[in-house]
Amino acid sequence: MLDRFLGMEVFARVAALGGISAAARSLRMSPTMATKYLAALEERLGVKLLHRTTRRLTLTEAGRRFLDGAERILAEVEEVEAAASAERVELRGNLRVNAPVSFGTRQIAPLMAGFAEQYPHLRVELGLNDRVIDLTEEGWDLAIRVSQRDNRGLSARLLAPCNLALCAAPAYLARRGAPRTVADLADHECLGYTLSPTLGAREWWFGTKGDIRTAISGSLIASNGDALMEGAVAGLGIIYQPTFIVGDALRDGRLVALTLDHPVRVISGVMALYPERRQTAKVAAFVNFLMAAYGTASGALPPWDRELPVAD
């Protein structure tokens, strides 16, 4: 008799990833074996859990009901295993983490060697993109986001504060002068970020509540903060970006932080998001690891905010 618990895990992964082949890869088994687990599960329950066509798999009504219970049981089993460990559970399997491109590249990827040392049997899949994702439909265990978007249906933990900085290269400031007020930005090259209203391609928001807004324009807009930073370092214009992107350039003098007559916008911070009631042991381990690395628990500044020069 095939393992009932593993059959439940195969079914939950098929539902999350939308296909048997993808689920089998994530569990490191063959598609044939995954199909056998699904067939055995349906035979034991006496109901069809999935509608199968040549193009896709969809859940039946019975499948949706079973999935709710299966996900809860799988999460509880991981939590029980974690609680039974004296110091830490020996985590195994896969953890799928989605993060923004710049933050993931700069502030998560360099930490993965340390995480692998602590949890050598846990494989992390780090997906990097800046679009809004559906964790459940796309099969992600955890999303890292720098956002104040509506996150209903998700639990959230603050990983670190996220501060913004207005800055430009010394060469640009020597050529064009430094703005002193928000209104002055109308006379400057401003490099906008297309995926954010706060730091957007047509408008920037200032004031702690974002209630001071000004139209901006410039010769470059982009959907990635690192691309904008490279343009700013080259003297192309002023950028308005998180310090986790521009911190190194501010510290080494490639960029200079600017102070206007209104403060920069305050945003919610770097958040870890996961489905409600689904903080598994793997998710908890990863979140706690990042919080320790960023100094959140001790109240320290995150690494990207340490030793920043005072703005002009």
Secondary structure as GFF3:
##gff-version 3
##sequence-region A 1 312
A	DSSP	alpha_helix	4	17	.	.	.	ID=ss1
A	DSSP	alpha_helix	20	27	.	.	.	ID=ss2
A	DSSP	alpha_helix	31	45	.	.	.	ID=ss3
A	DSSP	beta_strand	50	52	.	.	.	ID=ss4
A	DSSP	beta_strand	57	59	.	.	.	ID=ss5
A	DSSP	alpha_helix	61	84	.	.	.	ID=ss6
A	DSSP	beta_strand	93	99	.	.	.	ID=ss7
A	DSSP	alpha_helix	101	103	.	.	.	ID=ss8
A	DSSP	pi_helix	104	108	.	.	.	ID=ss9
A	DSSP	three_ten_helix	109	111	.	.	.	ID=ss10
A	DSSP	alpha_helix	112	118	.	.	.	ID=ss11
A	DSSP	beta_strand	122	128	.	.	.	ID=ss12
A	DSSP	alpha_helix	135	138	.	.	.	ID=ss13
A	DSSP	beta_strand	142	146	.	.	.	ID=ss14
A	DSSP	beta_strand	154	160	.	.	.	ID=ss15
A	DSSP	beta_strand	164	168	.	.	.	ID=ss16
A	DSSP	alpha_helix	170	176	.	.	.	ID=ss17
A	DSSP	three_ten_helix	182	187	.	.	.	ID=ss18
A	DSSP	beta_strand	190	193	.	.	.	ID=ss19
A	DSSP	beta_strand	203	206	.	.	.	ID=ss20
A	DSSP	beta_strand	212	215	.	.	.	ID=ss21
A	DSSP	beta_strand	221	222	.	.	.	ID=ss22
A	DSSP	alpha_helix	225	233	.	.	.	ID=ss23
A	DSSP	beta_strand	238	242	.	.	.	ID=ss24
A	DSSP	alpha_helix	243	251	.	.	.	ID=ss25
A	DSSP	beta_strand	256	257	.	.	.	ID=ss26
A	DSSP	beta_strand	270	275	.	.	.	ID=ss27
A	DSSP	alpha_helix	281	294	.	.	.	ID=ss28
A	DSSP	three_ten_helix	303	305	.	.	.	ID=ss29
###
